[in-house]
């Protein structure tokens, strides 16, 4: 799976379950390139989404 696919699946699940983006504080990953790429990875996409929503930055740990 590519980072975009993972991001889309997490975003869908958050919307489906009513989880609010403002509830997100950090992301923990296994360090795979599809996850960590700042431009195309899941972590980078999530940080951009949080930033664009005007929310405090999230931290990421791998």
C-alpha positions as a Markdown table, in Angstrom:
| # | Residue | x | y | z |
|---|---|---|---|---|
| 1 | Unk | 0.0 | 0.0 | 0.0 |
| 2 | Unk | 1.1 | 3.5 | -0.7 |
| 3 | Unk | 1.0 | 6.4 | 1.8 |
| 4 | Unk | -2.0 | 7.9 | -0.1 |
| 5 | Unk | -3.9 | 4.7 | 0.2 |
| 6 | Unk | -3.2 | 4.4 | 3.9 |
| 7 | Unk | -4.1 | 8.1 | 4.5 |
| 8 | Unk | -7.4 | 7.6 | 2.5 |
| 9 | Unk | -8.3 | 4.5 | 4.6 |
| 10 | Unk | -7.6 | 6.3 | 7.9 |
| 11 | Unk | -9.5 | 9.4 | 6.8 |
| 12 | Unk | -12.5 | 7.3 | 5.7 |
| 13 | Unk | -12.5 | 5.4 | 9.1 |
| 14 | Unk | -12.2 | 8.7 | 11.1 |
| 15 | Unk | -15.2 | 10.1 | 9.1 |
| 16 | Unk | -17.2 | 6.9 | 9.4 |
| 17 | Unk | -16.7 | 6.6 | 13.2 |
| 18 | Unk | -17.1 | 10.3 | 13.9 |
| 19 | Unk | -13.5 | 10.7 | 15.2 |
| 20 | Unk | -12.6 | 14.3 | 15.1 |
| 21 | Unk | -9.3 | 15.4 | 13.6 |
| 22 | Unk | -8.8 | 17.7 | 16.6 |
| 23 | Unk | -8.7 | 14.6 | 18.8 |
| 24 | Unk | -5.5 | 13.5 | 17.0 |
| 25 | Unk | -2.3 | 14.2 | 19.0 |
| 26 | Unk | 0.3 | 11.8 | 17.5 |
| 27 | Unk | 0.9 | 9.1 | 15.0 |
| 28 | Unk | 2.9 | 6.0 | 15.7 |
| 29 | Unk | 4.3 | 4.0 | 12.8 |
| 30 | Unk | 6.7 | 1.2 | 11.9 |
| 31 | Unk | 8.9 | 3.5 | 9.9 |
| 32 | Unk | 8.1 | 2.1 | 6.4 |
| 33 | Unk | 8.9 | 4.6 | 3.5 |
| 34 | Unk | 5.2 | 4.7 | 2.5 |
| 35 | Unk | 4.4 | 6.0 | 6.0 |
| 36 | Unk | 7.2 | 8.4 | 6.6 |
| 37 | Unk | 7.7 | 10.3 | 3.3 |
| 38 | Unk | 6.9 | 14.0 | 4.1 |
| 39 | Unk | 5.6 | 14.6 | 0.6 |
| 40 | Unk | 3.6 | 11.4 | -0.2 |
| 41 | Unk | 3.6 | 9.3 | 3.0 |
| 42 | Unk | 0.8 | 8.9 | 5.4 |
| 43 | Unk | 2.5 | 10.9 | 8.2 |
| 44 | Unk | 3.2 | 13.9 | 5.9 |
| 45 | Unk | -0.3 | 13.9 | 4.5 |
| 46 | Unk | -1.8 | 13.8 | 8.0 |
| 47 | Unk | 0.5 | 16.6 | 9.2 |
| 48 | Unk | -0.7 | 18.7 | 6.2 |
| 49 | Unk | -4.3 | 18.0 | 6.9 |
| 50 | Unk | -4.0 | 19.0 | 10.6 |
| 51 | Unk | -2.1 | 22.1 | 9.6 |
| 52 | Unk | -4.6 | 23.1 | 7.0 |
| 53 | Unk | -7.4 | 22.6 | 9.5 |
| 54 | Unk | -5.7 | 25.2 | 11.8 |
| 55 | Unk | -5.0 | 22.7 | 14.5 |
| 56 | Unk | -1.9 | 22.3 | 16.7 |
| 57 | Unk | 0.8 | 20.1 | 15.0 |
| 58 | Unk | 0.8 | 16.4 | 15.7 |
| 59 | Unk | 3.9 | 14.5 | 16.6 |
| 60 | Unk | 5.0 | 11.3 | 14.9 |
| 61 | Unk | 7.0 | 8.4 | 16.3 |
| 62 | Unk | 8.5 | 5.4 | 14.5 |
